[in-house]
Amino acid sequence: MILNNEKSVPLSRLQPGEAARIFGFDAEASLEPFFLRLLEVGFLPGERIEVLNHSPFGGDAISVQVMEGVYAIRVSEARRIQVVREVP
């Protein structure tokens, strides 16, 4: 699903401990096999996602929890996933 709205931000902008709902992916992401794999494991629009950690020292990974799974994805991939922050 390719969407964008004024409240959505890239997943890469969330800090550890922040949660959001997946809103969609950018247009180019939907054509890549990696993003199809993300859909298969539960990165679906509407699902809750929480950022657990960023790699130390400017590394290129973010760990996130979606459903019951914990995944590490690259920052470049996280930039292509649009989310809407949850209101505390």
PDB file with one MODEL, atoms N, CA, C and O in Angstrom:
MODEL        1
ATOM      1  N   MET A   1       0.846  -1.160   0.000  1.00  0.00           N
ATOM      2  CA  MET A   1       0.000   0.000   0.000  1.00  0.00           C
ATOM      3  C   MET A   1       0.898   1.231   0.000  1.00  0.00           C
ATOM      4  O   MET A   1       1.804   1.335   0.827  1.00  0.00           O
ATOM      5  N   ILE A   2       0.664   2.138  -0.892  1.00  0.00           N
ATOM      6  CA  ILE A   2       1.485   3.331  -1.034  1.00  0.00           C
ATOM      7  C   ILE A   2       0.623   4.528  -0.656  1.00  0.00           C
ATOM      8  O   ILE A   2      -0.324   4.880  -1.359  1.00  0.00           O
ATOM      9  N   LEU A   3       0.965   5.135   0.454  1.00  0.00           N
ATOM     10  CA  LEU A   3       0.174   6.250   0.941  1.00  0.00           C
ATOM     11  C   LEU A   3       1.074   7.303   1.552  1.00  0.00           C
ATOM     12  O   LEU A   3       2.241   7.049   1.851  1.00  0.00           O
ATOM     13  N   ASN A   4       0.521   8.475   1.731  1.00  0.00           N
ATOM     14  CA  ASN A   4       1.217   9.543   2.427  1.00  0.00           C
ATOM     15  C   ASN A   4       0.147  10.504   2.921  1.00  0.00           C
ATOM     16  O   ASN A   4      -0.828  10.767   2.218  1.00  0.00           O
ATOM     17  N   ASN A   5       0.323  11.022   4.114  1.00  0.00           N
ATOM     18  CA  ASN A   5      -0.555  12.076   4.587  1.00  0.00           C
ATOM     19  C   ASN A   5       0.258  13.031   5.432  1.00  0.00           C
ATOM     20  O   ASN A   5       1.425  12.771   5.723  1.00  0.00           O
ATOM     21  N   GLU A   6      -0.351  14.133   5.825  1.00  0.00           N
ATOM     22  CA  GLU A   6       0.402  15.158   6.545  1.00  0.00           C
ATOM     23  C   GLU A   6       0.839  14.726   7.937  1.00  0.00           C
ATOM     24  O   GLU A   6       1.725  15.356   8.514  1.00  0.00           O
ATOM     25  N   LYS A   7       0.252  13.677   8.496  1.00  0.00           N
ATOM     26  CA  LYS A   7       0.626  13.206   9.831  1.00  0.00           C
ATOM     27  C   LYS A   7       1.642  12.065   9.798  1.00  0.00           C
ATOM     28  O   LYS A   7       2.178  11.687  10.840  1.00  0.00           O
ATOM     29  N   SER A   8       1.906  11.524   8.637  1.00  0.00           N
ATOM     30  CA  SER A   8       2.842  10.404   8.566  1.00  0.00           C
ATOM     31  C   SER A   8       4.282  10.905   8.514  1.00  0.00           C
ATOM     32  O   SER A   8       4.577  11.963   7.958  1.00  0.00           O
ATOM     33  N   VAL A   9       5.166  10.112   9.110  1.00  0.00           N
ATOM     34  CA  VAL A   9       6.602  10.405   9.109  1.00  0.00           C
ATOM     35  C   VAL A   9       7.332   9.113   8.789  1.00  0.00           C
ATOM     36  O   VAL A   9       6.772   8.032   8.968  1.00  0.00           O
ATOM     37  N   PRO A  10       8.556   9.199   8.325  1.00  0.00           N
ATOM     38  CA  PRO A  10       9.329   7.973   8.107  1.00  0.00           C
ATOM     39  C   PRO A  10       9.625   7.293   9.443  1.00  0.00           C
ATOM     40  O   PRO A  10       9.870   7.963  10.446  1.00  0.00           O
ATOM     41  N   LEU A  11       9.600   5.981   9.451  1.00  0.00           N
ATOM     42  CA  LEU A  11       9.915   5.201  10.642  1.00  0.00           C
ATOM     43  C   LEU A  11      11.281   5.589  11.207  1.00  0.00           C
ATOM     44  O   LEU A  11      11.475   5.564  12.423  1.00  0.00           O
ATOM     45  N   SER A  12      12.212   5.941  10.356  1.00  0.00           N
ATOM     46  CA  SER A  12      13.569   6.291  10.794  1.00  0.00           C
ATOM     47  C   SER A  12      13.608   7.502  11.724  1.00  0.00           C
ATOM     48  O   SER A  12      14.609   7.710  12.409  1.00  0.00           O
ATOM     49  N   ARG A  13      12.551   8.302  11.765  1.00  0.00           N
ATOM     50  CA  ARG A  13      12.524   9.496  12.615  1.00  0.00           C
ATOM     51  C   ARG A  13      12.065   9.215  14.044  1.00  0.00           C
ATOM     52  O   ARG A  13      12.171  10.087  14.906  1.00  0.00           O
ATOM     53  N   LEU A  14      11.561   8.019  14.303  1.00  0.00           N
ATOM     54  CA  LEU A  14      11.139   7.684  15.656  1.00  0.00           C
ATOM     55  C   LEU A  14      12.336   7.358  16.532  1.00  0.00           C
ATOM     56  O   LEU A  14      13.340   6.820  16.063  1.00  0.00           O
ATOM     57  N   GLN A  15      12.216   7.687  17.795  1.00  0.00           N
ATOM     58  CA  GLN A  15      13.263   7.424  18.769  1.00  0.00           C
ATOM     59  C   GLN A  15      12.950   6.128  19.529  1.00  0.00           C
ATOM     60  O   GLN A  15      11.799   5.693  19.548  1.00  0.00           O
ATOM     61  N   PRO A  16      13.948   5.513  20.147  1.00  0.00           N
ATOM     62  CA  PRO A  16      13.693   4.318  20.951  1.00  0.00           C
ATOM     63  C   PRO A  16      12.599   4.582  21.989  1.00  0.00           C
ATOM     64  O   PRO A  16      12.606   5.595  22.689  1.00  0.00           O
ATOM     65  N   GLY A  17      11.666   3.638  22.062  1.00  0.00           N
ATOM     66  CA  GLY A  17      10.534   3.767  22.977  1.00  0.00           C
ATOM     67  C   GLY A  17       9.294   4.352  22.335  1.00  0.00           C
ATOM     68  O   GLY A  17       8.205   4.245  22.898  1.00  0.00           O
ATOM     69  N   GLU A  18       9.429   4.973  21.162  1.00  0.00           N
ATOM     70  CA  GLU A  18       8.265   5.534  20.482  1.00  0.00           C
ATOM     71  C   GLU A  18       7.526   4.448  19.717  1.00  0.00           C
ATOM     72  O   GLU A  18       8.133   3.541  19.149  1.00  0.00           O
ATOM     73  N   ALA A  19       6.207   4.560  19.715  1.00  0.00           N
ATOM     74  CA  ALA A  19       5.361   3.611  18.989  1.00  0.00           C
ATOM     75  C   ALA A  19       4.536   4.362  17.953  1.00  0.00           C
ATOM     76  O   ALA A  19       4.270   5.557  18.086  1.00  0.00           O
ATOM     77  N   ALA A  20       4.143   3.635  16.926  1.00  0.00           N
ATOM     78  CA  ALA A  20       3.361   4.225  15.846  1.00  0.00           C
ATOM     79  C   ALA A  20       2.551   3.119  15.168  1.00  0.00           C
ATOM     80  O   ALA A  20       2.687   1.939  15.489  1.00  0.00           O
ATOM     81  N   ARG A  21       1.722   3.524  14.241  1.00  0.00           N
ATOM     82  CA  ARG A  21       0.995   2.592  13.379  1.00  0.00           C
ATOM     83  C   ARG A  21       1.568   2.724  11.973  1.00  0.00           C
ATOM     84  O   ARG A  21       1.797   3.829  11.481  1.00  0.00           O
ATOM     85  N   ILE A  22       1.791   1.589  11.346  1.00  0.00           N
ATOM     86  CA  ILE A  22       2.298   1.612   9.972  1.00  0.00           C
ATOM     87  C   ILE A  22       1.220   2.189   9.073  1.00  0.00           C
ATOM     88  O   ILE A  22       0.070   1.751   9.099  1.00  0.00           O
ATOM     89  N   PHE A  23       1.605   3.173   8.280  1.00  0.00           N
ATOM     90  CA  PHE A  23       0.671   3.833   7.373  1.00  0.00           C
ATOM     91  C   PHE A  23       0.830   3.322   5.943  1.00  0.00           C
ATOM     92  O   PHE A  23      -0.160   3.149   5.231  1.00  0.00           O
ATOM     93  N   GLY A  24       2.064   3.081   5.523  1.00  0.00           N
ATOM     94  CA  GLY A  24       2.302   2.602   4.168  1.00  0.00           C
ATOM     95  C   GLY A  24       3.778   2.689   3.819  1.00  0.00           C
ATOM     96  O   GLY A  24       4.621   2.942   4.680  1.00  0.00           O
ATOM     97  N   PHE A  25       4.078   2.477   2.553  1.00  0.00           N
ATOM     98  CA  PHE A  25       5.455   2.488   2.057  1.00  0.00           C
ATOM     99  C   PHE A  25       5.555   3.474   0.906  1.00  0.00           C
ATOM    100  O   PHE A  25       4.557   3.788   0.258  1.00  0.00           O
ATOM    101  N   ASP A  26       6.769   3.964   0.654  1.00  0.00           N
ATOM    102  CA  ASP A  26       6.917   4.849  -0.500  1.00  0.00           C
ATOM    103  C   ASP A  26       6.795   4.040  -1.787  1.00  0.00           C
ATOM    104  O   ASP A  26       6.871   2.812  -1.770  1.00  0.00           O
ATOM    105  N   ALA A  27       6.610   4.733  -2.884  1.00  0.00           N
ATOM    106  CA  ALA A  27       6.312   4.078  -4.155  1.00  0.00           C
ATOM    107  C   ALA A  27       7.396   3.116  -4.614  1.00  0.00           C
ATOM    108  O   ALA A  27       7.081   2.040  -5.122  1.00  0.00           O
ATOM    109  N   GLU A  28       8.650   3.470  -4.451  1.00  0.00           N
ATOM    110  CA  GLU A  28       9.739   2.617  -4.913  1.00  0.00           C
ATOM    111  C   GLU A  28       9.869   1.358  -4.056  1.00  0.00           C
ATOM    112  O   GLU A  28      10.250   0.300  -4.556  1.00  0.00           O
ATOM    113  N   ALA A  29       9.555   1.474  -2.782  1.00  0.00           N
ATOM    114  CA  ALA A  29       9.704   0.339  -1.860  1.00  0.00           C
ATOM    115  C   ALA A  29       8.807  -0.817  -2.252  1.00  0.00           C
ATOM    116  O   ALA A  29       9.191  -1.977  -2.104  1.00  0.00           O
ATOM    117  N   SER A  30       7.632  -0.518  -2.743  1.00  0.00           N
ATOM    118  CA  SER A  30       6.676  -1.580  -3.040  1.00  0.00           C
ATOM    119  C   SER A  30       7.146  -2.516  -4.145  1.00  0.00           C
ATOM    120  O   SER A  30       6.580  -3.596  -4.317  1.00  0.00           O
ATOM    121  N   LEU A  31       8.166  -2.126  -4.891  1.00  0.00           N
ATOM    122  CA  LEU A  31       8.662  -2.959  -5.985  1.00  0.00           C
ATOM    123  C   LEU A  31       9.824  -3.855  -5.580  1.00  0.00           C
ATOM    124  O   LEU A  31      10.255  -4.695  -6.371  1.00  0.00           O
ATOM    125  N   GLU A  32      10.338  -3.695  -4.369  1.00  0.00           N
ATOM    126  CA  GLU A  32      11.530  -4.419  -3.966  1.00  0.00           C
ATOM    127  C   GLU A  32      11.194  -5.681  -3.173  1.00  0.00           C
ATOM    128  O   GLU A  32      10.289  -5.662  -2.339  1.00  0.00           O
ATOM    129  N   PRO A  33      11.906  -6.769  -3.422  1.00  0.00           N
ATOM    130  CA  PRO A  33      11.648  -8.032  -2.721  1.00  0.00           C
ATOM    131  C   PRO A  33      11.746  -7.923  -1.203  1.00  0.00           C
ATOM    132  O   PRO A  33      11.004  -8.597  -0.488  1.00  0.00           O
ATOM    133  N   PHE A  34      12.651  -7.085  -0.701  1.00  0.00           N
ATOM    134  CA  PHE A  34      12.777  -6.944   0.744  1.00  0.00           C
ATOM    135  C   PHE A  34      11.471  -6.475   1.377  1.00  0.00           C
ATOM    136  O   PHE A  34      11.095  -6.955   2.446  1.00  0.00           O
ATOM    137  N   PHE A  35      10.783  -5.548   0.733  1.00  0.00           N
ATOM    138  CA  PHE A  35       9.549  -5.030   1.291  1.00  0.00           C
ATOM    139  C   PHE A  35       8.422  -6.047   1.194  1.00  0.00           C
ATOM    140  O   PHE A  35       7.521  -6.046   2.032  1.00  0.00           O
ATOM    141  N   LEU A  36       8.455  -6.897   0.210  1.00  0.00           N
ATOM    142  CA  LEU A  36       7.488  -7.985   0.168  1.00  0.00           C
ATOM    143  C   LEU A  36       7.697  -8.908   1.359  1.00  0.00           C
ATOM    144  O   LEU A  36       6.732  -9.411   1.935  1.00  0.00           O
ATOM    145  N   ARG A  37       8.953  -9.132   1.730  1.00  0.00           N
ATOM    146  CA  ARG A  37       9.262  -9.951   2.906  1.00  0.00           C
ATOM    147  C   ARG A  37       8.762  -9.275   4.180  1.00  0.00           C
ATOM    148  O   ARG A  37       8.250  -9.950   5.073  1.00  0.00           O
ATOM    149  N   LEU A  38       8.901  -7.957   4.278  1.00  0.00           N
ATOM    150  CA  LEU A  38       8.370  -7.246   5.438  1.00  0.00           C
ATOM    151  C   LEU A  38       6.860  -7.438   5.555  1.00  0.00           C
ATOM    152  O   LEU A  38       6.341  -7.636   6.653  1.00  0.00           O
ATOM    153  N   LEU A  39       6.169  -7.382   4.444  1.00  0.00           N
ATOM    154  CA  LEU A  39       4.723  -7.622   4.465  1.00  0.00           C
ATOM    155  C   LEU A  39       4.412  -9.030   4.956  1.00  0.00           C
ATOM    156  O   LEU A  39       3.475  -9.231   5.728  1.00  0.00           O
ATOM    157  N   GLU A  40       5.193  -9.994   4.512  1.00  0.00           N
ATOM    158  CA  GLU A  40       4.968 -11.387   4.909  1.00  0.00           C
ATOM    159  C   GLU A  40       5.118 -11.600   6.408  1.00  0.00           C
ATOM    160  O   GLU A  40       4.412 -12.428   6.984  1.00  0.00           O
ATOM    161  N   VAL A  41       6.028 -10.868   7.053  1.00  0.00           N
ATOM    162  CA  VAL A  41       6.255 -11.074   8.487  1.00  0.00           C
ATOM    163  C   VAL A  41       5.406 -10.153   9.358  1.00  0.00           C
ATOM    164  O   VAL A  41       5.496 -10.219  10.584  1.00  0.00           O
ATOM    165  N   GLY A  42       4.581  -9.294   8.752  1.00  0.00           N
ATOM    166  CA  GLY A  42       3.637  -8.522   9.544  1.00  0.00           C
ATOM    167  C   GLY A  42       3.744  -7.019   9.489  1.00  0.00           C
ATOM    168  O   GLY A  42       3.024  -6.336  10.217  1.00  0.00           O
ATOM    169  N   PHE A  43       4.616  -6.469   8.654  1.00  0.00           N
ATOM    170  CA  PHE A  43       4.702  -5.019   8.499  1.00  0.00           C
ATOM    171  C   PHE A  43       3.549  -4.561   7.607  1.00  0.00           C
ATOM    172  O   PHE A  43       3.747  -4.224   6.439  1.00  0.00           O
ATOM    173  N   LEU A  44       2.372  -4.555   8.162  1.00  0.00           N
ATOM    174  CA  LEU A  44       1.163  -4.257   7.402  1.00  0.00           C
ATOM    175  C   LEU A  44       0.573  -2.927   7.851  1.00  0.00           C
ATOM    176  O   LEU A  44       0.680  -2.569   9.024  1.00  0.00           O
ATOM    177  N   PRO A  45      -0.049  -2.190   6.935  1.00  0.00           N
ATOM    178  CA  PRO A  45      -0.705  -0.952   7.330  1.00  0.00           C
ATOM    179  C   PRO A  45      -1.687  -1.207   8.473  1.00  0.00           C
ATOM    180  O   PRO A  45      -2.485  -2.145   8.442  1.00  0.00           O
ATOM    181  N   GLY A  46      -1.599  -0.340   9.479  1.00  0.00           N
ATOM    182  CA  GLY A  46      -2.458  -0.462  10.648  1.00  0.00           C
ATOM    183  C   GLY A  46      -1.813  -1.179  11.820  1.00  0.00           C
ATOM    184  O   GLY A  46      -2.281  -1.054  12.951  1.00  0.00           O
ATOM    185  N   GLU A  47      -0.743  -1.931  11.572  1.00  0.00           N
ATOM    186  CA  GLU A  47      -0.068  -2.651  12.656  1.00  0.00           C
ATOM    187  C   GLU A  47       0.739  -1.687  13.504  1.00  0.00           C
ATOM    188  O   GLU A  47       1.301  -0.710  13.009  1.00  0.00           O
ATOM    189  N   ARG A  48       0.781  -1.982  14.784  1.00  0.00           N
ATOM    190  CA  ARG A  48       1.578  -1.189  15.724  1.00  0.00           C
ATOM    191  C   ARG A  48       3.047  -1.574  15.566  1.00  0.00           C
ATOM    192  O   ARG A  48       3.378  -2.750  15.417  1.00  0.00           O
ATOM    193  N   ILE A  49       3.917  -0.576  15.601  1.00  0.00           N
ATOM    194  CA  ILE A  49       5.355  -0.805  15.507  1.00  0.00           C
ATOM    195  C   ILE A  49       6.024   0.052  16.576  1.00  0.00           C
ATOM    196  O   ILE A  49       5.653   1.209  16.775  1.00  0.00           O
ATOM    197  N   GLU A  50       7.000  -0.514  17.252  1.00  0.00           N
ATOM    198  CA  GLU A  50       7.727   0.215  18.290  1.00  0.00           C
ATOM    199  C   GLU A  50       9.217   0.136  18.000  1.00  0.00           C
ATOM    200  O   GLU A  50       9.753  -0.933  17.708  1.00  0.00           O
ATOM    201  N   VAL A  51       9.876   1.283  18.085  1.00  0.00           N
ATOM    202  CA  VAL A  51      11.325   1.319  17.906  1.00  0.00           C
ATOM    203  C   VAL A  51      11.955   0.930  19.238  1.00  0.00           C
ATOM    204  O   VAL A  51      11.675   1.543  20.268  1.00  0.00           O
ATOM    205  N   LEU A  52      12.809  -0.092  19.211  1.00  0.00           N
ATOM    206  CA  LEU A  52      13.473  -0.566  20.422  1.00  0.00           C
ATOM    207  C   LEU A  52      14.839   0.080  20.592  1.00  0.00           C
ATOM    208  O   LEU A  52      15.169   0.553  21.680  1.00  0.00           O
ATOM    209  N   ASN A  53      15.633   0.104  19.534  1.00  0.00           N
ATOM    210  CA  ASN A  53      16.991   0.648  19.606  1.00  0.00           C
ATOM    211  C   ASN A  53      17.451   1.151  18.245  1.00  0.00           C
ATOM    212  O   ASN A  53      16.963   0.724  17.199  1.00  0.00           O
ATOM    213  N   HIS A  54      18.398   2.064  18.294  1.00  0.00           N
ATOM    214  CA  HIS A  54      19.161   2.465  17.113  1.00  0.00           C
ATOM    215  C   HIS A  54      20.572   1.939  17.326  1.00  0.00           C
ATOM    216  O   HIS A  54      21.032   1.843  18.464  1.00  0.00           O
ATOM    217  N   SER A  55      21.250   1.603  16.265  1.00  0.00           N
ATOM    218  CA  SER A  55      22.642   1.163  16.387  1.00  0.00           C
ATOM    219  C   SER A  55      23.478   2.260  17.025  1.00  0.00           C
ATOM    220  O   SER A  55      23.273   3.442  16.749  1.00  0.00           O
ATOM    221  N   PRO A  56      24.413   1.876  17.871  1.00  0.00           N
ATOM    222  CA  PRO A  56      25.277   2.893  18.472  1.00  0.00           C
ATOM    223  C   PRO A  56      26.281   3.454  17.460  1.00  0.00           C
ATOM    224  O   PRO A  56      26.567   2.831  16.438  1.00  0.00           O
ATOM    225  N   PHE A  57      26.791   4.605  17.757  1.00  0.00           N
ATOM    226  CA  PHE A  57      27.844   5.241  16.957  1.00  0.00           C
ATOM    227  C   PHE A  57      27.439   5.476  15.511  1.00  0.00           C
ATOM    228  O   PHE A  57      28.268   5.371  14.606  1.00  0.00           O
ATOM    229  N   GLY A  58      26.167   5.793  15.288  1.00  0.00           N
ATOM    230  CA  GLY A  58      25.717   6.112  13.938  1.00  0.00           C
ATOM    231  C   GLY A  58      25.617   4.917  13.011  1.00  0.00           C
ATOM    232  O   GLY A  58      25.698   5.074  11.793  1.00  0.00           O
ATOM    233  N   GLY A  59      25.442   3.727  13.564  1.00  0.00           N
ATOM    234  CA  GLY A  59      25.319   2.513  12.751  1.00  0.00           C
ATOM    235  C   GLY A  59      24.091   2.547  11.863  1.00  0.00           C
ATOM    236  O   GLY A  59      23.278   3.467  11.946  1.00  0.00           O
ATOM    237  N   ASP A  60      23.964   1.560  11.032  1.00  0.00           N
ATOM    238  CA  ASP A  60      22.925   1.554  10.006  1.00  0.00           C
ATOM    239  C   ASP A  60      21.789   0.591  10.308  1.00  0.00           C
ATOM    240  O   ASP A  60      21.265  -0.032   9.385  1.00  0.00           O
ATOM    241  N   ALA A  61      21.389   0.447  11.568  1.00  0.00           N
ATOM    242  CA  ALA A  61      20.287  -0.461  11.870  1.00  0.00           C
ATOM    243  C   ALA A  61      19.388   0.122  12.955  1.00  0.00           C
ATOM    244  O   ALA A  61      19.820   0.879  13.824  1.00  0.00           O
ATOM    245  N   ILE A  62      18.127  -0.265  12.863  1.00  0.00           N
ATOM    246  CA  ILE A  62      17.119   0.068  13.863  1.00  0.00           C
ATOM    247  C   ILE A  62      16.450  -1.245  14.234  1.00  0.00           C
ATOM    248  O   ILE A  62      16.089  -2.019  13.348  1.00  0.00           O
ATOM    249  N   SER A  63      16.277  -1.512  15.510  1.00  0.00           N
ATOM    250  CA  SER A  63      15.514  -2.694  15.903  1.00  0.00           C
ATOM    251  C   SER A  63      14.103  -2.246  16.254  1.00  0.00           C
ATOM    252  O   SER A  63      13.900  -1.258  16.960  1.00  0.00           O
ATOM    253  N   VAL A  64      13.140  -2.995  15.744  1.00  0.00           N
ATOM    254  CA  VAL A  64      11.730  -2.666  15.938  1.00  0.00           C
ATOM    255  C   VAL A  64      10.962  -3.913  16.327  1.00  0.00           C
ATOM    256  O   VAL A  64      11.372  -5.034  16.029  1.00  0.00           O
ATOM    257  N   GLN A  65       9.838  -3.699  16.999  1.00  0.00           N
ATOM    258  CA  GLN A  65       8.935  -4.804  17.299  1.00  0.00           C
ATOM    259  C   GLN A  65       7.643  -4.582  16.544  1.00  0.00           C
ATOM    260  O   GLN A  65       7.039  -3.512  16.616  1.00  0.00           O
ATOM    261  N   VAL A  66       7.225  -5.612  15.816  1.00  0.00           N
ATOM    262  CA  VAL A  66       5.951  -5.632  15.109  1.00  0.00           C
ATOM    263  C   VAL A  66       5.287  -6.936  15.496  1.00  0.00           C
ATOM    264  O   VAL A  66       5.872  -8.009  15.348  1.00  0.00           O
ATOM    265  N   MET A  67       4.069  -6.843  15.992  1.00  0.00           N
ATOM    266  CA  MET A  67       3.377  -8.003  16.545  1.00  0.00           C
ATOM    267  C   MET A  67       4.277  -8.621  17.618  1.00  0.00           C
ATOM    268  O   MET A  67       4.716  -7.922  18.532  1.00  0.00           O
ATOM    269  N   GLU A  68       4.552  -9.908  17.518  1.00  0.00           N
ATOM    270  CA  GLU A  68       5.396 -10.584  18.506  1.00  0.00           C
ATOM    271  C   GLU A  68       6.855 -10.682  18.065  1.00  0.00           C
ATOM    272  O   GLU A  68       7.683 -11.218  18.802  1.00  0.00           O
ATOM    273  N   GLY A  69       7.181 -10.179  16.888  1.00  0.00           N
ATOM    274  CA  GLY A  69       8.534 -10.311  16.362  1.00  0.00           C
ATOM    275  C   GLY A  69       9.386  -9.074  16.556  1.00  0.00           C
ATOM    276  O   GLY A  69       8.881  -7.952  16.580  1.00  0.00           O
ATOM    277  N   VAL A  70      10.683  -9.290  16.695  1.00  0.00           N
ATOM    278  CA  VAL A  70      11.658  -8.204  16.765  1.00  0.00           C
ATOM    279  C   VAL A  70      12.545  -8.317  15.534  1.00  0.00           C
ATOM    280  O   VAL A  70      13.061  -9.392  15.228  1.00  0.00           O
ATOM    281  N   TYR A  71      12.720  -7.197  14.827  1.00  0.00           N
ATOM    282  CA  TYR A  71      13.441  -7.199  13.563  1.00  0.00           C
ATOM    283  C   TYR A  71      14.453  -6.063  13.546  1.00  0.00           C
ATOM    284  O   TYR A  71      14.221  -5.010  14.140  1.00  0.00           O
ATOM    285  N   ALA A  72      15.558  -6.273  12.878  1.00  0.00           N
ATOM    286  CA  ALA A  72      16.538  -5.221  12.625  1.00  0.00           C
ATOM    287  C   ALA A  72      16.447  -4.863  11.150  1.00  0.00           C
ATOM    288  O   ALA A  72      16.542  -5.726  10.277  1.00  0.00           O
ATOM    289  N   ILE A  73      16.264  -3.592  10.891  1.00  0.00           N
ATOM    290  CA  ILE A  73      16.200  -3.127   9.503  1.00  0.00           C
ATOM    291  C   ILE A  73      17.163  -1.962   9.340  1.00  0.00           C
ATOM    292  O   ILE A  73      17.515  -1.288  10.309  1.00  0.00           O
ATOM    293  N   ARG A  74      17.579  -1.738   8.116  1.00  0.00           N
ATOM    294  CA  ARG A  74      18.491  -0.639   7.824  1.00  0.00           C
ATOM    295  C   ARG A  74      17.758   0.699   7.926  1.00  0.00           C
ATOM    296  O   ARG A  74      16.551   0.784   7.700  1.00  0.00           O
ATOM    297  N   VAL A  75      18.505   1.724   8.266  1.00  0.00           N
ATOM    298  CA  VAL A  75      17.937   3.062   8.339  1.00  0.00           C
ATOM    299  C   VAL A  75      17.364   3.462   6.980  1.00  0.00           C
ATOM    300  O   VAL A  75      16.300   4.079   6.914  1.00  0.00           O
ATOM    301  N   SER A  76      18.057   3.119   5.903  1.00  0.00           N
ATOM    302  CA  SER A  76      17.572   3.464   4.557  1.00  0.00           C
ATOM    303  C   SER A  76      16.229   2.804   4.265  1.00  0.00           C
ATOM    304  O   SER A  76      15.399   3.380   3.561  1.00  0.00           O
ATOM    305  N   GLU A  77      16.007   1.610   4.795  1.00  0.00           N
ATOM    306  CA  GLU A  77      14.715   0.943   4.617  1.00  0.00           C
ATOM    307  C   GLU A  77      13.658   1.572   5.516  1.00  0.00           C
ATOM    308  O   GLU A  77      12.507   1.730   5.109  1.00  0.00           O
ATOM    309  N   ALA A  78      14.046   1.932   6.739  1.00  0.00           N
ATOM    310  CA  ALA A  78      13.111   2.564   7.675  1.00  0.00           C
ATOM    311  C   ALA A  78      12.621   3.910   7.142  1.00  0.00           C
ATOM    312  O   ALA A  78      11.500   4.321   7.440  1.00  0.00           O
ATOM    313  N   ARG A  79      13.443   4.592   6.364  1.00  0.00           N
ATOM    314  CA  ARG A  79      13.026   5.870   5.772  1.00  0.00           C
ATOM    315  C   ARG A  79      11.871   5.690   4.788  1.00  0.00           C
ATOM    316  O   ARG A  79      11.135   6.637   4.510  1.00  0.00           O
ATOM    317  N   ARG A  80      11.716   4.494   4.272  1.00  0.00           N
ATOM    318  CA  ARG A  80      10.708   4.247   3.236  1.00  0.00           C
ATOM    319  C   ARG A  80       9.405   3.699   3.790  1.00  0.00           C
ATOM    320  O   ARG A  80       8.463   3.439   3.041  1.00  0.00           O
ATOM    321  N   ILE A  81       9.353   3.522   5.111  1.00  0.00           N
ATOM    322  CA  ILE A  81       8.135   3.055   5.778  1.00  0.00           C
ATOM    323  C   ILE A  81       7.496   4.256   6.466  1.00  0.00           C
ATOM    324  O   ILE A  81       8.096   4.848   7.364  1.00  0.00           O
ATOM    325  N   GLN A  82       6.303   4.614   6.059  1.00  0.00           N
ATOM    326  CA  GLN A  82       5.591   5.747   6.645  1.00  0.00           C
ATOM    327  C   GLN A  82       4.753   5.264   7.833  1.00  0.00           C
ATOM    328  O   GLN A  82       4.057   4.252   7.748  1.00  0.00           O
ATOM    329  N   VAL A  83       4.835   6.004   8.933  1.00  0.00           N
ATOM    330  CA  VAL A  83       4.091   5.651  10.139  1.00  0.00           C
ATOM    331  C   VAL A  83       3.388   6.893  10.671  1.00  0.00           C
ATOM    332  O   VAL A  83       3.746   8.024  10.341  1.00  0.00           O
ATOM    333  N   VAL A  84       2.383   6.656  11.498  1.00  0.00           N
ATOM    334  CA  VAL A  84       1.691   7.726  12.208  1.00  0.00           C
ATOM    335  C   VAL A  84       1.904   7.472  13.687  1.00  0.00           C
ATOM    336  O   VAL A  84       1.504   6.434  14.215  1.00  0.00           O
ATOM    337  N   ARG A  85       2.538   8.428  14.352  1.00  0.00           N
ATOM    338  CA  ARG A  85       2.856   8.268  15.784  1.00  0.00           C
ATOM    339  C   ARG A  85       1.584   8.045  16.596  1.00  0.00           C
ATOM    340  O   ARG A  85       0.534   8.618  16.303  1.00  0.00           O
ATOM    341  N   GLU A  86       1.699   7.202  17.624  1.00  0.00           N
ATOM    342  CA  GLU A  86       0.598   7.007  18.558  1.00  0.00           C
ATOM    343  C   GLU A  86       0.583   8.180  19.534  1.00  0.00           C
ATOM    344  O   GLU A  86       1.629   8.678  19.948  1.00  0.00           O
ATOM    345  N   VAL A  87      -0.592   8.597  19.879  1.00  0.00           N
ATOM    346  CA  VAL A  87      -0.734   9.678  20.858  1.00  0.00           C
ATOM    347  C   VAL A  87      -0.716   9.041  22.235  1.00  0.00           C
ATOM    348  O   VAL A  87      -1.499   8.130  22.506  1.00  0.00           O
ATOM    349  N   PRO A  88       0.189   9.519  23.127  1.00  0.00           N
ATOM    350  CA  PRO A  88       0.275   8.906  24.471  1.00  0.00           C
ATOM    351  C   PRO A  88      -0.963   9.129  25.300  1.00  0.00           C
ATOM    352  O   PRO A  88      -1.032   8.675  26.442  1.00  0.00           O
TER     353      PRO A  88
ENDMDL
END
